[in-house]
Structure formats: C-alpha cells, structure tokens
Amino acid sequence: MKYLKSITSLVLIGLLFADCKDDGADFTLQYDGANNTAPQLPASVYESGAMFPADFEGNDAGNELYAVELFIEEIPTTALLRVYLNDRTDNELVYSKSILTEITSKDWMTHTLETPVALDGTDLWITLRYEQQDNARVLGCDSGPEESLNSNWHYDASDNEWVPFNDRTGADINWNIRALVRLPGE
C-alpha cells in the first residue's frame, strides 16, 4: 500500500510539471522584483525605461529580443513600446509599437515583437513612452532598492531631459520592465 501511494504521488507530481509552460526565454533581462506600485505623475508625456548594458548577461550579439513584459497600473492616453540599440536616439530606435489596445490596468502584459530584434552586443534600451491627461500611475515599479541607475531611466517632456527616476524624485525603485531574449536559431 505504501508503495502504491509513492507511485501515485510521483505520477501526480509528473503531471503537474507536464502542465508547466515554458515561456521560450533563454534569458529574462530585468532589474525589478515583484510589482509594488506605480509612481503618481502629473499630466505630461513621459518615457520610462531600463537599459541593459552590453555586458549584461543575455545581451549578447546574435541573441534575439522577442518579447517585453511590463506592469501597467493605470491605462494612459497613449502607450508606445520602444526598443533602442546603443543609445536612446531616433537613429538607434529599432522597434516602436503602440500597445495601448493590448494593456489592461493593474496587470502584467507581455508584448511579443512583430519581428524579433537581433541584439548587436551594444546597450539595449527598453522603454515605454506614454502620455497622460491627468495625475496617473502608469508604469509599475517594485519596492526597491534600486539595483542600478540603469533600472529607472525617465524622460519628462516638461524639461526634455533623461534622468534616472531616483535622481528626479528620490524614489528608490526599479521599473517593472523585462526583456525576453532567446539564443539564435531557437
């Protein structure tokens, strides 16, 4: 009887693991932990992002960025997911897509890129450019502490400057932005 219970337990455990999904990512590039909140910001245009330096594990030349995960607290007026290689300039923008129709409030979302981006071994920037008409909490963040100055870059159209969010506000956080990367040929 004891032997039968052991076999039954093993079969049940095997069935549970068989139902687990593989998200296909060989690397998840991230600085953040679990979502905690989203900072309340006044009406304006913002772009918030994370930069994964050339030497960040998984950001290797030839790997492919195929999806991005974000936590959205409140739905903004506009929402553009942007990917830059090397620097945050128009010349380095390699992907831009409105994701407004894909997002729901108070939830994680995964955007699969229409065409994966081949990483080139330079810095990888993942940003969300959004506009809000009133005070709102849009892009989620963890409870901190800040993992890196690269974990919370923030552009504000009111001063036209990119500055780490922590330097702007003193809030010790990491944006809930994650890059899903796979090895070439997968």
C-alpha positions, 0 to 999 in steps of 0.5 A: 500500500505504501508503495502504491501511494509513492507511485501515485504521488510521483505520477501526480507530481509528473503531471503537474510539471507536464502542465508547466509552460515554458515561456521560450526565454533563454534569458529574462533581462530585468532589474525589478522584483515583484510589482509594488506600485506605480509612481503618481505623475502629473499630466505630461508625456513621459518615457520610462525605461531600463537599459541593459548594458552590453555586458549584461548577461543575455545581451549578447550579439546574435541573441534575439529580443522577442518579447517585453513584459511590463506592469501597467497600473493605470491605462494612459492616453497613449502607450508606445513600446520602444526598443533602442540599440546603443543609445536612446536616439531616433537613429538607434530606435529599432522597434516602436509599437503602440500597445495601448489596445493590448494593456489592461490596468493593474496587470502584467502584459507581455508584448511579443515583437512583430519581428524579433530584434537581433541584439548587436552586443551594444546597450539595449534600451527598453522603454515605454513612452506614454502620455497622460491627461491627468495625475496617473500611475502608469508604469509599475515599479517594485519596492526597491532598492534600486539595483542600478541607475540603469533600472529607472531611466525617465524622460519628462517632456516638461524639461526634455531631459533623461534622468534616472527616476531616483535622481528626479524624485528620490524614489528608490525603485526599479521599473517593472520592465523585462526583456525576453531574449532567446539564443539564435536559431531557437 
